[in-house]
Amino acid sequence: MIFNSLEFILFFPIVVVLYFSVPHKLRLYLLLTVSYIFYMWWNPLYIVLIIISTISDYFISRNIYTTKPKLQRKMLLVFSVFINILILFSFKYADFFVQNINWGLNILGTHQKIPYLNLILPVGISFYTFQTMSYTIDVYRKRIKPENNIFKLALYVSFFPQLVAGPIERAERLLPQLSKKQILDFDRISYGLKLMLWGFFLKVVVADNLMGVVNIVFDNPNSYKGINIIIAVVFFTFQLYCDFAGYSNIAIGAANILGIKIMRNFKQPYLAISINNFWRRWHISLSSWFKDYIYISLGGNKVSLIKWAAIILITFVISGFWHGAKWTFIIWGAIHGCVYLFEKLIKNRLQKIPKLLSFLQKNKAIIFLRIIITFSIVAFALIFFRAQNFDYAIAIIKNIAKFDINLSFDHKTMLICTLLILFVMLVQLIETKIDIVEYISNKHLLIRYSVYYILLFLLIGLGNWQNTEFIYFQF
């Protein structure tokens, strides 16, 4: 089941009514049941994978907590991580390695081939495996105590608003909320509905309108050049943001209606002034996960400069590989890692000239230029993120340099897409100062309902309601 479907539009209100109708002691089990139904709507068989992760981490984490010898605790943790990584590897990465091994065998002149598994990739597998791994690691680090109620842990792993594409929540934040008694709060429900409305707008109006131009160019990179390629790259940069931020807003809003707060996943990422700053604003739940469980585990900044640089590159490359079993995702991650290190080198040099550094950090023209440069780097790297393969990515990059200012797209489509992008950027600018949803909620009745009806009108008039999947479902 996906958010932008008739099934969800009918499913969610029923869940809300049932949730606030049943006794408090039954709500956890109700949410677990509907979360499993939500996931099984796609493919009933793959709920088994979630159950395996839940059961294994439930028992292993309890043993980790009660076991005193450090070596045994570490072995239990490794076993837990191994189970989750094995599930993720089998379904997402096995064929990638088989393909590359077969390529190597072919180079060596060996005609023996390893057969592919050809397993269907379960939606959201990277999200829920990371979420359950963070739980066991936190128990090992003694940041939290193991959960005694296996059904509560199961709900933590499978909570339906954020199950398929995050945000990737932490047990210390989400678990206590799952047993807290919630009352019917109309202000909270109203706020949640507004977040969901904005999320639907970002997805079905902005992202899905941009998708048409993006798909045409990226599926036929040799048929376009110059300005048309640049437009498609910029459009995809905004399509990806609006698609994923749209999902996150719907998820956060739906959880908020149920009285459960999940973390913010985006904070005006295209106003970032550096790649470092970008990753503090983009997919915050994932970037913080990698910081806490990969970067710090490898040594963080408590190592030599060379080792630290290697850790940064490893973390970014793994982050790219997390997104997909293709070399293009690895290259995407590596680009971000290299730029991150370059920025750090420049900043270290500039710290020796404090007046110049202060000027660069405060001058508005310089700040604007840094935003443009950062956006350009992000957009360029996303060519590898979106391209079907490495050859397609290279074809797009080559064709950017070919001079052509003749637009190949319908002028009406271009106008609508451009206005939508400008509107999204305007909202991002406003959000740097205020919570725009809260701000509109406090305005005069006429103003706020005018905004709501305009968004609804755009959803109906410009929205693509053909059940197009969210981009991050494939991860």
Secondary structure, DSSP 4 states (H G I P E B T S, - for coil): --TTSHHHHHHHHHHHHHHHHS-HHHHHHHHHHHHHHHHHTT-GGGHHHHHHHHHHHHHHHHHHHH---HHHHHHHHHHHHHHHHHHHIIIIIHHHHHHHHHHHHHHTT----PPP--PPPPTTHHHHHHHHHHHHHHHHTTSSPPPS-HHHHHHHHH-HHHHTT-----HHHHHHHHTS-----HHHHHHHHHHHHHHHIIIIIIIHHHHHHHHHHHHSGGG--THHHHHHHHHHHHHHHHHHHHHHHHHHHHHHHTT-------S-GGG-SSHHHHHTTSSHHHHHHHIIIIITTTTTTSS-HHHHHHHHHHHHHHHHHHH-SSHHHHHHHHHHHHHHHHHHHHHHHHTTSHHHHHHHHH-HHHHHHHHHHHHHHHHHHHHHHHSSSHHHHHHHHHHHTS------S-HHHHHHHHHHHHHHHHHHHHHTTS-HHHHHHTS-HHHHHHHHHHHHHHHHHH---S-PPPGGGG-
